[in-house]
Amino acid sequence: MPITTITADLTGLHVDAIVNAAAPALLGGGGVDGAIHRAAGPALLQACRQLPETRPGVRCPTGEARVTPGFELPARYVIHTVGPIWRGGNDDEALLLSRCYRQSLQRLREYGLRSIAFPAISCGVYGYPAELAAPTAVAALHEELANDVSIDVILCCYSDAMRATFQRALSAA
């Protein structure tokens, strides 16, 4: 299963789907979420607003994933997932983070897609330590892709330091 790490702007990648590390309301925000919304254009926000709420203000609960078109992005689709907020590691953060990666790959397969790029989910404003998030992400990807070598996965990092952290986890797996 091809998994690669790169340092790049996620919004410029030519893949079938990019993953948005979103907030539960799916209404844009800062970090990766804001960058994706800006690059995709206003139609992305409209598409997100059309997704049903699971409860007031929540269109995507933590650990789940939803899909919208990519609109003005080079990627055909955006898979929105909500990572856990780091609370010290004793609040099921690893399980929820793992679900983000697994659910995103499941949505990719449902749409018959073959290439996907992930950001470092929860490693920004949600405070998940990258050195803990990276092995969790890599393990979830390896397990989910164990019987499917046809999907290309890019772990797209915003800095060389973040890329090195994810590359170490990938090399250790």
Summary of the structure (lengths in Angstrom):
residues: 173
radius of gyration: 14.6
end to end distance: 12.5
largest distance: 41.7
contacts: 598
relative contact order: 0.22
helix: 40%
strand: 18%
